Amino acid sequence: MADTYAFKIDGRAFPDMPVISLDISYEILDGEGSGRMEGEGWPMFRDPQGCIINADIVCGLPLNHYQNRDFVDLIEILKDFGSTDFRAVTLATPSGIITQDMYSATFKISGRKVYRDGVMYWGTLPVQFRAREGFKE
C-alpha cells in the first residue's frame, strides 16, 4: 500500500493529525544582476538563482487530542525548533514529494470547532514551515 501523508518531520508521519489545509508557496531567488534599468519603460532584468519552497499546514485536532500520541509528539517536535536549527520536512506537493531542511516559523493551537468534509475537529493546529535554502533545477 502506498505511503499516504501530507507531511513528515525527520521521517515521522502523523496519521492521527489530518491535514485540512496545505498551502505551498514558491519564492524565486534573484541574484545581484536583477533589477530595473534606467531608461524608457524602466525595463526589468532577471538573474534567477533558484527557488525556495515554503509550506503552511493546518492540522485538524482529533477528539481528545491532548491524549493523542501524534498530537503530543508533534507539539514536542515543534517546540524543539526553539533549540534545533532545522529538521528534514517531507511534503506532498503538486509536483511530487520533496524533502528539505526546514524550520518552523510559528505554530498555534486554536480551540474553535472546524468542519471539513463532514468531519468535526476540536480545533486546528496551523504550522508554518520555512526552507533553509533554495534549489536550482
C-alpha positions as CSV (number, residue, x, y, z in Angstrom):
1,M,0.0,0.0,0.0
2,A,1.2,3.5,-0.8
3,D,2.5,5.8,1.9
4,T,-0.2,8.4,2.5
5,Y,0.6,11.5,4.4
6,A,0.8,15.2,3.8
7,F,4.0,15.8,5.8
8,K,6.7,14.1,7.8
9,I,9.3,15.6,10.2
10,D,12.6,13.6,10.4
11,G,10.8,10.7,8.7
12,R,7.9,10.6,11.3
13,A,4.4,10.8,9.9
14,F,1.4,11.9,12.0
15,P,-1.5,9.9,10.7
16,D,-3.8,11.0,13.6
17,M,-3.2,14.7,12.7
18,P,-5.2,15.1,9.5
19,V,-4.1,18.0,7.3
20,I,-7.2,20.0,6.4
21,S,-5.3,22.8,4.6
22,L,-1.9,22.7,2.8
23,D,-0.5,25.9,1.1
24,I,2.8,25.5,-0.7
25,S,4.5,28.8,-1.8
26,Y,7.4,29.1,-4.2
27,E,9.7,32.1,-3.8
28,I,12.1,32.8,-6.7
29,L,15.5,34.0,-5.6
30,D,17.1,36.7,-7.7
31,G,20.8,37.4,-7.9
32,E,22.7,40.7,-7.9
33,G,22.2,41.1,-11.7
34,S,18.4,41.6,-11.2
35,G,16.8,45.0,-11.2
36,R,15.4,47.8,-13.3
37,M,17.5,49.7,-15.8
38,E,17.1,53.4,-16.2
39,G,15.5,54.4,-19.5
40,E,12.3,54.3,-21.4
41,G,9.9,51.9,-19.7
42,W,12.4,51.0,-16.9
43,P,12.9,47.5,-18.3
44,M,13.4,44.7,-15.8
45,F,16.3,42.3,-15.9
46,R,16.3,39.0,-14.0
47,D,19.1,36.9,-12.6
48,P,17.3,33.9,-11.2
49,Q,19.4,31.9,-8.8
50,G,16.9,29.3,-7.5
51,C,13.7,28.7,-5.7
52,I,12.6,28.3,-2.1
53,I,9.6,26.1,-1.2
54,N,7.7,27.1,2.0
55,A,4.6,25.4,3.4
56,D,1.7,26.5,5.6
57,I,-0.1,23.5,7.1
58,V,-3.3,23.4,9.2
59,C,-4.0,20.1,11.0
60,G,-7.4,19.2,12.4
61,L,-7.3,18.3,16.1
62,P,-8.9,14.9,16.8
63,L,-11.2,14.3,19.8
64,N,-9.2,14.0,23.0
65,H,-6.1,15.4,21.1
66,Y,-4.3,16.2,24.4
67,Q,-4.1,12.4,24.9
68,N,-3.3,11.6,21.3
69,R,0.3,10.4,20.8
70,D,0.6,12.0,17.4
71,F,-0.5,15.4,18.7
72,V,1.7,15.2,21.8
73,D,4.8,14.2,19.7
74,L,4.1,16.8,17.0
75,I,3.8,19.6,19.7
76,E,7.1,18.5,21.3
77,I,8.9,18.5,17.9
78,L,7.5,21.9,17.0
79,K,8.6,23.3,20.4
80,D,12.0,21.8,19.9
81,F,12.5,24.0,16.9
82,G,13.4,26.6,19.5
83,S,16.7,24.7,20.2
84,T,17.2,22.9,16.8
85,D,18.0,24.9,13.7
86,F,16.4,22.7,11.1
87,R,14.7,19.4,10.6
88,A,14.1,17.3,7.5
89,V,10.5,18.0,6.4
90,T,8.9,15.9,3.7
91,L,5.9,17.4,1.9
92,A,3.5,16.1,-0.7
93,T,3.4,18.9,-3.2
94,P,1.5,19.2,-6.5
95,S,4.8,18.5,-8.3
96,G,5.7,15.5,-6.2
97,I,7.2,14.6,-2.8
98,I,10.1,16.7,-1.6
99,T,12.2,16.6,1.5
100,Q,14.2,19.6,2.6
101,D,15.7,21.1,5.7
102,M,13.1,23.5,7.2
103,Y,12.3,25.3,10.4
104,S,9.0,26.1,12.0
105,A,8.4,29.8,12.0
106,T,5.2,29.7,14.0
107,F,2.5,27.4,15.3
108,K,-0.5,27.8,17.5
109,I,-3.4,25.7,18.9
110,S,-6.8,27.0,18.1
111,G,-9.8,25.8,20.1
112,R,-12.5,26.6,17.6
113,K,-14.5,23.7,16.2
114,V,-13.9,23.2,12.5
115,Y,-15.9,21.1,10.0
116,R,-14.1,19.8,7.0
117,D,-15.5,17.2,4.5
118,G,-18.3,16.3,7.0
119,V,-15.9,15.7,9.9
120,M,-15.8,17.9,13.0
121,Y,-12.4,18.7,14.5
122,W,-12.0,20.1,18.0
123,G,-9.8,22.9,16.8
124,T,-6.8,23.4,14.5
125,L,-3.0,23.5,14.6
126,P,-1.7,25.9,12.0
127,V,2.1,25.5,11.3
128,Q,4.4,27.5,9.1
129,F,7.5,25.7,7.7
130,R,10.2,27.8,6.0
131,A,13.0,26.4,3.9
132,R,16.7,26.5,4.9
133,E,17.9,27.2,1.4
134,G,16.8,27.3,-2.2
135,F,17.5,25.0,-5.0
136,K,18.2,25.4,-8.7
137,E,17.0,22.8,-11.2
